[in-house]
Amino acid sequence: MTAFFANLYNELTCECGIKALLAFAWSFILTSVGYPETAVIALLYLFAADFFLGFSRAWQSHSLRGDKICAGAYKLVAYWASIAIFVQADRVLLNAFPFDVSLTNLLIAYLGVNEALSCLTHLQYFGLPVPEYFIKRLRKYKEQVEITADADPSKSSRSR
């Protein structure tokens, strides 16, 4: 379980600057069209799309593994627990500051960007014509996540 949280942390923090900028943009757009319900639904759709695309990819490449499916279920629970915690933090901040601060909106957008990147990776595998710039960035991103996960001491002690 510790390895799962370490891997999730690595995935979420890798390229966090770019993800944060995209999250701010997505948060702004969704705020304009009916936030937060729209964002939560979009995150749920992205998560489901990522799961089914990943499952289809693993099925097609004959690399279906139960631990990956369990990791997806744990990730869903971790996402929703994080959102619940941020909702409570927003309530505290609303009482502490005279202006509206919404960390929940930013978290939902950030998680959505993370899921969208994963979906793009899967779609590129299935032959979606993704611009070369995005392919290079996605490969670099995936390599950084894998390097960070390989450098994680809890994972290396597990493999011994």
Secondary structure, 3 states (H helix, E strand, C coil): CHHHHHHHHHHHHCCHHHHHHHHHHHHHHHHHHCCCHHHHHHHHHHHHHHHHHHHHHHHHCCCCCHHHHHHHHHHHHHHHHHHHHHHHHHHHHHHHCCCCCCHHHHHHHHHHHHHHHHHHHHHHHCCCCCCHHHHHHHHHHHHHHHHHHHHCHHHHHHHC
